Amino acid sequence: MIPREQFATTPVDYTSFDRDGSSKPSWKPTRPISVIQNPAPEWKYGEGANDNGESLAKSHVEIDPFEEGRPMSYNYSLLVSGIVPRPIGLVSTTSVSGDHNLAPFSYFQVVDHDPPVFVVGLSGRQGRPKDTLRNLETTKECCLNVVSEHMVEAVNASSIDAPHGTSEWDISGLHQMPCSTVKPPRVQESVFSIEGRLIDLVDYRTSRRPSGEHGKLAIIEATRFWAREDAIDSEGRNLKLDVLRPVGQLGGISYTRTSENFELARKNWASALETDRERIPELTRSS
C-alpha cells in the first residue's frame, strides 16, 4: 500500500511533454466563430441520446476513489480529464504587506447572478499554503480575470512554483490595472474581469480525511465588472464571444478554444405541448 503522505507529495510531472511543440501543427489564426446546427435537429421528446443506441451498448468500469493503494493523483487525473472543459479563473490577490499575487485556477465557476457569486476551489498543498489562499484569508479581496487565447502562455507562466516573494506578474509579463472596490489589481489583458470580496472560506466536511492538506472553497461576491469596450454591448448585458475568445482547461496540459458553437433553445411546458401534442401526453401517462 502506498503511504498516505506520498499521495499528496507525488506531483504530476508535465515538464517532459513535447516542450517545443515542434511535432504539432501550427496554431491556426483567429477565424470567425461559426454557428452550426445541433447534432440532431429533428430530435423528439423521449428519444434519449442521439447516437442510435451506441452508448447503450457500452459497459462501464466502476472506480472506488478510496480503493486501497490508489494514489490520490489518479483521482486528480481522472477528474480533470472528465470534467471538461473547465473555465480558468486567473485570480489576483494582494497580501497584507501589499505584495501582489497572480495564479490561475480551473476549479472556478460562477454559481449565481443575484447577487453575482463565484467559487474558487483551492486544493490542499503540502508545506506552505498557496499565496492566493493566504491572501484571501487575510484581506478578503480579489480580482477574477477570464482567460482568452491571446494570453494563454502568460497565464500558464503564472502557475510556476516560484519561491515565495517572487512576482508572478513579472514572470508572466501581464500588466496591472487598478480596481475600483478592492486593492488587488486586475489584468489589463483580460477581456472580462470581476472584482470581488470573500463571503466565506469553506473547509470541506468530507466523509474521509484527505491524504494531504485539506482543500478549501472560496465563495466570492462580485463588487464590480470590467469588460473590454469592443467586447460588451451598449447595455452592459452581453459579451461578444468572437472578442472574448475564451480558453477552457482539459486534462493534463491540454486546453481548448472555441471555433464553432451550436444553439439549442429551451422550451417551457406549454410550448413543448404545442409542438408535440401527441408524444408528450403519451410519455407523461407512461410515467
C-alpha positions as CSV (number, residue, x, y, z in Angstrom):
1,M,0.0,0.0,0.0
2,I,1.3,3.5,-0.9
3,P,1.7,5.7,2.2
4,R,-0.9,8.4,2.5
5,E,1.9,11.0,2.6
6,Q,3.0,10.0,-0.8
7,F,-0.4,10.6,-2.3
8,A,-0.1,14.3,-1.8
9,T,3.6,14.8,-2.3
10,T,4.0,13.0,-5.6
11,P,3.4,15.7,-8.2
12,V,2.2,15.2,-11.7
13,D,5.2,15.9,-14.0
14,Y,4.3,17.8,-17.1
15,T,7.7,19.1,-18.0
16,S,8.6,16.3,-20.4
17,F,5.5,16.8,-22.6
18,D,6.8,17.9,-26.0
19,R,8.5,21.0,-24.7
20,D,8.9,22.9,-28.0
21,G,5.7,21.6,-29.6
22,S,7.5,21.0,-32.9
23,S,5.6,17.8,-33.6
24,K,2.3,19.5,-33.6
25,P,0.6,21.6,-36.4
26,S,1.0,25.3,-36.1
27,W,-1.6,27.5,-34.3
28,K,-4.4,28.4,-36.7
29,P,-5.0,32.2,-36.8
30,T,-8.2,33.5,-35.3
31,R,-11.2,33.0,-37.6
32,P,-14.9,34.0,-37.2
33,I,-16.7,31.7,-34.8
34,S,-19.3,29.8,-36.8
35,V,-22.7,28.8,-35.5
36,I,-23.8,25.3,-36.7
37,Q,-26.9,23.1,-36.2
38,N,-27.2,21.0,-33.1
39,P,-26.3,17.3,-33.7
40,A,-29.9,16.1,-34.1
41,P,-32.2,18.9,-35.2
42,E,-35.2,16.5,-35.6
43,W,-34.9,15.1,-32.1
44,K,-38.2,14.3,-30.4
45,Y,-39.1,14.1,-26.7
46,G,-38.4,10.7,-25.2
47,E,-35.8,9.7,-27.9
48,G,-32.9,9.8,-25.5
49,A,-29.3,10.1,-26.8
50,N,-28.8,10.8,-30.5
51,D,-26.2,8.1,-31.1
52,N,-28.6,5.4,-32.3
53,G,-28.0,3.3,-29.1
54,E,-24.2,3.1,-29.4
55,S,-23.7,4.4,-25.8
56,L,-26.2,1.8,-24.5
57,A,-24.1,-1.0,-26.0
58,K,-21.0,0.0,-23.9
59,S,-20.3,-1.2,-20.4
60,H,-18.8,0.9,-17.6
61,V,-15.9,0.4,-15.2
62,E,-16.6,1.0,-11.5
63,I,-13.9,3.1,-9.8
64,D,-13.6,3.4,-6.0
65,P,-11.8,6.7,-5.4
66,F,-10.7,5.4,-1.9
67,E,-9.5,1.9,-3.1
68,E,-6.6,0.7,-1.0
69,G,-3.3,1.6,-2.8
70,R,-4.9,4.1,-5.2
71,P,-2.9,7.3,-5.3
72,M,-5.0,10.5,-4.9
73,S,-3.1,11.7,-8.0
74,Y,-5.1,9.2,-10.0
75,N,-8.3,10.9,-8.8
76,Y,-6.9,14.2,-9.9
77,S,-6.0,13.0,-13.4
78,L,-9.4,11.3,-13.7
79,L,-11.4,14.3,-12.7
80,V,-9.6,17.0,-14.7
81,S,-9.8,14.8,-17.8
82,G,-13.5,14.0,-17.2
83,I,-14.9,17.3,-16.0
84,V,-14.2,19.3,-19.2
85,P,-13.9,21.9,-20.4
86,R,-13.4,24.0,-17.3
87,P,-13.2,27.8,-17.3
88,I,-9.9,29.2,-16.0
89,G,-10.0,32.0,-13.4
90,L,-6.8,34.0,-13.2
91,V,-7.0,35.2,-9.6
92,S,-5.3,38.4,-8.5
93,T,-4.8,38.9,-4.7
94,T,-2.8,41.2,-2.5
95,S,-1.1,40.4,0.8
96,V,-1.4,42.5,4.0
97,S,2.1,43.9,3.2
98,G,0.9,45.0,-0.3
99,D,2.6,42.3,-2.4
100,H,0.5,41.3,-5.5
101,N,0.0,37.6,-6.4
102,L,-1.4,36.1,-9.6
103,A,-2.4,32.5,-10.1
104,P,-4.7,30.5,-12.4
105,F,-7.4,28.1,-11.2
106,S,-9.5,25.7,-13.2
107,Y,-11.6,24.8,-10.1
108,F,-13.5,28.1,-10.8
109,Q,-17.1,28.9,-11.7
110,V,-20.0,31.4,-11.4
111,V,-22.8,29.9,-9.2
112,D,-25.3,32.8,-9.0
113,H,-26.2,36.1,-10.5
114,D,-28.4,37.8,-7.9
115,P,-26.1,38.7,-6.3
116,P,-23.2,37.6,-8.5
117,V,-21.4,34.9,-6.7
118,F,-18.3,32.9,-7.8
119,V,-16.4,29.9,-6.3
120,V,-12.7,29.1,-6.5
121,G,-11.5,25.7,-5.3
122,L,-8.1,25.8,-3.6
123,S,-6.6,22.3,-3.5
124,G,-4.5,21.3,-0.5
125,R,-0.8,21.8,-0.6
126,Q,1.9,20.2,1.5
127,G,4.1,22.7,3.3
128,R,3.2,26.4,3.0
129,P,-0.3,27.3,1.8
130,K,-0.9,28.8,-1.6
131,D,-0.4,32.6,-1.6
132,T,-3.9,33.1,-3.0
133,L,-5.4,31.2,-0.1
134,R,-3.3,33.1,2.5
135,N,-4.2,36.5,0.9
136,L,-7.9,35.7,0.7
137,E,-7.9,34.6,4.4
138,T,-6.3,37.8,5.5
139,T,-7.5,40.6,3.1
140,K,-10.8,39.1,1.9
141,E,-10.4,40.6,-1.6
142,C,-9.5,39.5,-5.1
143,C,-10.0,40.1,-8.8
144,L,-11.1,37.2,-11.0
145,N,-9.9,37.5,-14.6
146,V,-11.2,35.4,-17.5
147,V,-8.6,33.8,-19.7
148,S,-8.6,34.3,-23.5
149,E,-6.5,32.9,-26.3
150,H,-4.2,35.9,-26.6
151,M,-2.9,35.5,-23.0
152,V,-2.6,31.7,-22.5
153,E,1.2,31.5,-22.5
154,A,1.4,34.3,-19.9
155,V,-1.3,32.7,-17.8
156,N,0.5,29.3,-17.9
157,A,3.7,31.0,-16.8
158,S,1.9,32.5,-13.7
159,S,1.3,28.9,-12.5
160,I,5.0,28.3,-11.9
161,D,6.1,27.2,-8.4
162,A,8.1,30.3,-7.9
163,P,9.8,31.0,-4.5
164,H,7.7,33.0,-2.0
165,G,8.2,36.7,-2.7
166,T,8.7,36.2,-6.5
167,S,6.2,38.2,-8.6
168,E,4.0,36.1,-11.0
169,W,3.2,39.4,-12.7
170,D,6.8,39.8,-13.7
171,I,7.2,36.2,-14.7
172,S,4.1,36.3,-16.9
173,G,4.6,39.8,-18.3
174,L,1.0,40.7,-17.7
175,H,0.0,44.2,-16.8
176,Q,-1.8,45.6,-13.7
177,M,-4.7,48.0,-13.8
178,P,-6.3,49.4,-10.6
179,C,-9.6,48.1,-9.4
180,S,-12.4,50.4,-8.0
181,T,-13.6,48.5,-5.0
182,V,-10.7,46.2,-4.0
183,K,-7.0,46.6,-3.6
184,P,-5.8,43.7,-5.8
185,P,-5.2,44.9,-9.4
186,R,-7.0,43.5,-12.4
187,V,-5.2,42.1,-15.5
188,Q,-5.3,44.6,-18.3
189,E,-5.0,42.0,-21.0
190,S,-8.2,40.2,-19.7
191,V,-11.3,40.9,-21.7
192,F,-13.5,40.4,-18.7
193,S,-12.6,40.8,-15.0
194,I,-14.6,40.7,-11.8
195,E,-13.7,42.5,-8.6
196,G,-14.8,40.5,-5.5
197,R,-14.9,40.1,-1.8
198,L,-14.7,36.9,0.1
199,I,-18.1,35.8,1.6
200,D,-16.9,32.6,3.1
201,L,-14.0,30.2,3.1
202,V,-15.3,26.7,3.5
203,D,-13.2,23.9,4.9
204,Y,-14.7,20.7,3.4
205,R,-16.5,18.4,5.8
206,T,-15.9,15.2,3.9
207,S,-16.6,11.6,5.0
208,R,-12.9,10.8,4.9
209,R,-9.8,12.8,5.7
210,P,-7.7,13.9,2.8
211,S,-4.3,12.3,2.1
212,G,-2.6,15.7,2.3
213,E,-3.6,19.2,3.4
214,H,-7.3,19.9,3.3
215,G,-8.5,22.0,0.3
216,K,-10.9,24.9,0.8
217,L,-13.6,26.6,-1.2
218,A,-13.6,30.3,-1.6
219,I,-17.1,31.9,-2.1
220,I,-16.8,35.3,-3.6
221,E,-19.3,38.1,-4.2
222,A,-18.7,40.3,-7.2
223,T,-18.5,44.1,-6.5
224,R,-17.6,45.3,-9.9
225,F,-17.3,44.1,-13.5
226,W,-14.8,45.2,-16.1
227,A,-15.4,44.5,-19.8
228,R,-13.2,45.5,-22.8
229,E,-15.0,48.2,-24.7
230,D,-15.1,46.2,-28.0
231,A,-16.4,43.1,-26.3
232,I,-19.5,44.5,-24.5
233,D,-22.8,45.6,-25.9
234,S,-24.3,49.1,-25.1
235,E,-26.4,47.8,-22.2
236,G,-23.6,46.0,-20.5
237,R,-25.5,42.8,-20.9
238,N,-23.7,40.5,-23.3
239,L,-20.1,39.8,-24.2
240,K,-19.1,39.1,-27.8
241,L,-17.7,35.6,-28.0
242,D,-15.6,36.4,-31.0
243,V,-13.8,39.0,-28.9
244,L,-13.7,37.1,-25.6
245,R,-12.2,34.0,-27.3
246,P,-12.2,32.0,-24.0
247,V,-9.9,29.1,-23.3
248,G,-11.0,26.1,-21.4
249,Q,-8.9,23.6,-19.5
250,L,-8.9,19.9,-20.3
251,G,-6.9,17.1,-18.8
252,G,-3.2,17.1,-18.3
253,I,-1.6,20.0,-20.2
254,S,-4.4,20.3,-22.8
255,Y,-6.6,23.3,-23.4
256,T,-9.5,24.0,-25.8
257,R,-10.6,27.1,-27.8
258,T,-13.9,28.0,-29.3
259,S,-14.1,27.8,-33.1
260,E,-17.8,26.9,-33.5
261,N,-20.9,26.6,-31.4
262,F,-24.5,25.5,-31.8
263,E,-27.7,26.9,-30.3
264,L,-30.4,24.8,-28.6
265,A,-33.5,26.6,-27.4
266,R,-35.1,25.6,-24.1
267,K,-38.8,25.2,-24.2
268,N,-41.3,25.6,-21.4
269,W,-44.1,23.0,-20.8
270,A,-46.8,24.9,-22.7
271,S,-44.6,25.4,-25.9
272,A,-43.5,21.8,-25.7
273,L,-47.1,20.6,-25.7
274,E,-47.9,22.9,-28.6
275,T,-45.1,21.4,-30.8
276,D,-45.7,17.8,-29.8
277,R,-49.4,17.3,-28.8
278,E,-49.3,13.5,-29.1
279,R,-45.9,12.4,-27.8
280,I,-45.6,14.3,-24.6
281,P,-49.0,13.3,-23.2
282,E,-48.2,9.7,-24.0
283,L,-44.8,10.0,-22.2
284,T,-46.4,11.5,-19.1
285,R,-49.0,8.8,-19.0
286,S,-46.4,6.1,-19.1
287,S,-44.5,7.6,-16.2
